[in-house]
Amino acid sequence: MQAIILSAGRGSRLLPLTTDLPKCLLPVGLTSVLNMQLDTLFHHGIEKVTVVTGFNEHLVKAEIETRTKGPKVKTLYNPFYQVADNLASCWMARKEMKSDFLLINGDTLFSPALLETVLSAPAKDISVTIDQKTRYDGDDMKVTLDGARLTAIGKTLLPQQTQGESIGMLRFMGEGPQIFRNELKRLMKIEDGTKSWFLSAIDGLAKSGQQIDTINIKGSTWAELDTPEDYEICRRLFGNSEMARKRFTSV
């Protein structure tokens, strides 16, 4: 199992924190967002990671070059990060999608226990990691479910259509990588394809009848980093905490 992390964006909603610093390099506790992701992945057996870069790529590469242990990390530059959405970042990494892999948003932080749940779940072609809560807001990537099967995903789903949210971590196994690459190719050929979220590909597959499974991590610790408020939550959950100290002791 390998991992692909989508870290091309600047994080404009976090300005001025991201005036020069990509949001994947924002400090959290004893490290950065990206380093915390890489350390957690390595601790759970992920030895190869591809990071898709964009805004101030040289800073991300410099951060990676300072690492002395952990997974083997390769960077891929997305030159369209300012004019395209993260579907284009997936397209840049399509050649890395030839075997089982995790696809992770560069602004998603996750606990070791959550990652263990995802990695140990029954093998399925495509699995979307979801959480469930009592209410969802307009920024949540909401999902519609039929049991554990995903039938729709998007930010504009109505409350009566919403049974959970994607946390920004997907697992592809078996035929899943090829299925996903084929859908990326189809979307990149249509008008405005480059302006789509990569989860548009998952939504399209689900609506075409492709089996899309889910892994429910309700109760596990995770956070996304989009706003200053999110950043405070990330620092509280993953900063100078017992969780962080145990992680760095074991890596």
Buried (B, 14 or more C-beta within 10 A) or exposed (E): BBBBBBBBBBBEBBEEBBEEBBBBBBBBBBBBBBBBBBBBBBBBEBEBBBBBBBBBBEBBBEBBEEBEEBBEBBBBBBEBBEEBBBBBBBBBBBEBBEEBBBBBBBBBBBBBEBBBBBBEBEEBBBBBBBBBEEEBEEEBBBBBBEEEEBBBBBBEBEEEBBBBBBBBBBBBBEEBBEBBBEBBEEBBEEEEBBEBBBBBBBBBBBEEEBEBBBBBBEEBBBBBBBEEEBBEBBBEBBBEBEBBEEBBEEB
